[in-house]
Amino acid sequence: MSLPDSLAQRLRLPVVCAPMFIISNPDLVIAQCKAGVVGSFPALNARPAEELDRWLDQITSELADYDAKHPDRPSAPFAVNQIVHGSNDRLQHDMDMCVKYKVPIVITSLGAKEFVNEAVHSYGGLVFHDIINNRFAKKAIDKGADGLIAVAAGAGGHAGTISPFALVQEIREWFDGPLLLSGAISSGQAVLGAQAMGADLGYIGSAFIATEEANAEQAYKQAIVDNAAADIVYSNLFTGVHGNYLRPSIEAAGLDPDNLPQSDPRAMDFGSGGGSDSKAWKDIWGCGQGIGAVKGILPTAQLVERLTVEYELARKRIAAA
């Protein structure tokens, strides 16, 4: 493992929960961390900007209280996702909040800027940058990121097209630091598989949509349960960046999933939380290809328990082979 002890020793399961637009909120993050996996949320989910201060106060306070009562099994660290894109006019404010609360892990997306990394390093935090290919991975490390999140084919939200086997192999040829793998991971077996191919941690998002704490409408949660990999559509229409979405939600919006037009990436706008594009995130449901493993809507603690049992059984099965 190439993880710092501050992270590795606080995890019940080698998993970081992906920050999901709209979906991830303080209740979900707190439940994830208490269950022993890294919980996370996008800073832009806290709207207006002043709400971020309240969210971080709630998360740090509740986790500190939990740790005081459970010294033998403290919570996992939490993370905040920053969209490092030129249109995000909240970036400086939101980074100031991360510094104020000494957020343990900052996940950066859609751009790498040295001032963000330097701010996190000023208090001893870690920066993980998500990438979809080896070229972007090298740029992120050159700019000072501590670790990488390889977003491979099949991931929910903004996703790449490269096989996880190929992407991890290319990165591990030159990088021995913390490496997370994203892409259709919704079972404990898949987490172990990610480690077997060279990643340190699995990066799981879509499975947590179907939890009681997630900020998603009931129909969205049920759609995660009812659908499978064949129901996922890859498109850049909704945000300007290619991502995976649930076919039924596209059809419900009156669109043909098999004939979606292309969007201009220059139209991306994350100003003050996304502007008019926020409607697309609510109406069109992002989702990865791994949802076939999701069989019901559960409390977060039960989902993590299921993943942990599967992970341990898979380890025993491989060891006995």
N, C-alpha and C positions, 0 to 999 in steps of 0.2 A: 504493500500500500504506500502511496506517495502523499498521504493526507497528513496535515499537521495534527498533533495530538489534541489540540483544542477542539477539533472537529471529530476525529475518529473515535475518541473516547466518550463522546456524548451521544453516539448513535446506537439505537437498538437494532436498526436495519440500515444497510448502506444505501440510503435513499435521500435524495433532495426532491421535494415537491415543487413542481414548476409553478411560477407565478402566472396566473391566468386572468386576463382582462375581464372585468366585471365580476367574475366568479370568486376570486380570492379576496377574503376579508379578514378582519382580526379574529373572528370566531374560528374560522377554518385554520388559520395559521397557528393559533394557540393550541387547538386540538391536535394538529399535526406534530407540533413540538413536544407536547405532553406525551404523545404516543411514541416518541423516540426517533422521529425523522425530521429533517429540516423543513420547516414551513416557510412559505414565501408569498409575497404579493407585489404587484406592480405599484410603484409610487403613484402613478396616475389614476389608480382606482380610488384613491382618497380625494374626493372632490367636494367643495373647492380645495385649493391648495392648503388652506389652514387646517383642514381635516387631518392631514398627514401627521401633524403634531399630536393630535388626540389619538390617532391610531397607534402611533409608536409608544405613547405613554401607556395606553391600555395593554399592549402586547408585552412591553418590558415589565410593567408592574405585575401583571398576572403570572408571567413566567417566573419572576423573582419570588413571588409568594408561593408558587407551586414548588420551586426548588427548595425553599426553606422548610417546607413540610415533607419533602421527599429527598433528603440528602443522599439516600442510597440509590436513587434512580432519578437524577435531575433531567430536566427537559433538554431537548436538542436545541442547537442554535437556530435563529431565524434569519431570513434574508429578505432584502428589498431589491426589486428589479427597477433599474433606471433605463429609460429609453434615451440613448445618447444620439439623438437625431437632431439636426439643425432646427427643425420646426418645434421642438419641445422647449417652450419658453419657461417652463417650470424647473428645468434641470438644476440650476444653481440653488434655488430655494430648497428643492427636495434633497439635494446633497447636503445642504446646511443642516437639515433635519437629521439626516443619517449620521452626521458628525456629532450633533448634539446628543443623540441617543446611543452613539457608538454601536451602530448596527453591525453585528458580527460578520455578515456576508452581504456584499452588494453584487448583484447579477446585472451585467451590462449587456445591452442589445442595440442593434442597428447603429453601430458606431463605437469607436474606441478613442477616448480622449485622456491624455495623461493627467489632467487636473483632477479628474474623477478618481483615478487610481491613487494619486498622491493624497487626496483627501481621506480616503478609506485607510490608507497605510499610516496616516498620521496618528491614529489611535489603535493601530494593531489589527484592523479588520482585513478581511480577504476579499479579493475581487475575482469573480468567475465571469468570463465573457462567453456568450453563446455564438457559435459559428456554424456554417453549413458546408465549409470546405477547408482544405488544408492551407490555402493561401490566406484566408481571413484568420485562421488560427495563428499563423506566424505573425501577422500584423498585430493581433491582440497581445501576444506575449512581448513583442517589441515595444509596445506602448506601456507595458508594465503590469498586465494582468497576472494574477497568481495561478489561475487555473482556467480550464476550458470546458465548455459544455458543447459536445458534438451533437448537433441537431441533425439526425440522419433521416432517411426516408421513413415515412410512416408516423412521424411525430405530429402532435396536434398543434394548432396555432400556426405561427410562422415556421415552416419546415423546409428542409432541404430535400434533395433527391438522391443523394449518394447512399449506398449500402452502408450500414453500420460497420460491417466487417472491413470494408475498404477504408472508411474514414478513420476508424480507430487505428488501423494498421499504419496509415500514412502519418498520423500525428505521433504515434509512439516511436516512429523512427528517429525523431529528433527531440521529443518532449517527454520528460519523465516526471513532471509535476502533476498536480491534481487534475484528473480527467473524468468528467461526467458524460454519460451517454443517454441520449434521448431518442425515442423512436419506437412507438408501439409497445412500451414496457408497461404492462398492467398485471403482472403476476410475479410471485417470488422466484419462479424458475427463470423468468426473463432478467431479473436483477442479477442472479448468479451467472447467467449467460453473458451479461454485459461485463462482469468482472473477469470471466474466463477469457474474453477476447482482448482484455487489457485496460478496461475502464476501472476506476476506483469506486464509482457510485452510479446507481441508476437514477434517472431523472424522470419523474412520473407526474403527469398532469391530468389527462382525461379521466382516469379512474376516480379521481377525487371530485369530479363534477357530480357524480352520483353518490354524494354524501349528504347527511342531514345539515351539516354546517355550511355547505357551499351556497353562495349567493346566486342561485340559478332557479328559474321557475321550474315547477314540478314536471312540466312536459319535457323540458330539456333533460332533466335527470332521468326520466323514464326512457327517453330516446337513447341515452347512453346504454341503458340496459337492453333495449329491444333491438338495437342495430349491431352491425358487425363491420369488418374491414371493407367488404364490398360496398358499403353504404357511405364511404368517405370520398369526397370530391376535392381535387387539388386545383386551386384557382388563386389569382392575384386580384380579382375583380373588387373585392370588398375593402381592402386596405392599401392596395398598391404593392404589397409584398405577398409572394406565394405562400399559401397555407392550406391546411386541410379542414374541411367542413362537412357537416352532416347533410347528406342528400335530402332528407325530408324537410329540413328547414329552408333549403334553397327552393324546393318545390312549393312550400307554403308561401314563399314570397312572390310566387308567380313567375319564377325563372326556370329555364330548362337547364338542369345540371350538366347535360351533355353538350350544350352549345352556349357556354358562357363567354362573353367578350373579354378581351384582355384589357387590363387597366394600365394607365401610365404611372410607373413608379414615382415620377416627379410630383404626382398628386398627393403623396403621403403627407399628412398633417397631424402632428401630435401636439399642437399648440393648446395649452391650458387643458389638456386631457383628451384631445382628439376631435373637438368640434363636431361637425355634422357626421363624421365617420363613426361616432359612438353608436349611432342608430344601427349601423350595419353589424356591429359586434353584438348587439342585443337580439336582432332579428335573425341573423345567420349564425348558426351554432358551430363554433370551432370544436374540432375533435380529432384525435389521432386514430390510427388503425388498430390499436390494441384493445378496443372496447369489447371484443368477443369474450374476454375473460371476466367482464363485469356482469354479475348475475342478479344484482339487487341494489337498492338504495340503503346504505348503511351509515351508522355513525362513523366518523373518521377513525376512532380507536379500533372498531371492529375491522375496518378495511386494513389497517396496518397490522392487526393481529393475523388476518388471513394471509397477507403478503409474507409475514414473518414465518408462519407455519410452512407455507409453500417453499420458502427459501431454504429453511433447515431441512425439509424433506428432500429437496433437490440435492443439497450438499451430501446428505447421507447416501442417496442413490448413486451419485457419481463416485463417491469414495468406495462404495461397495462393488463397483463395476470392475 
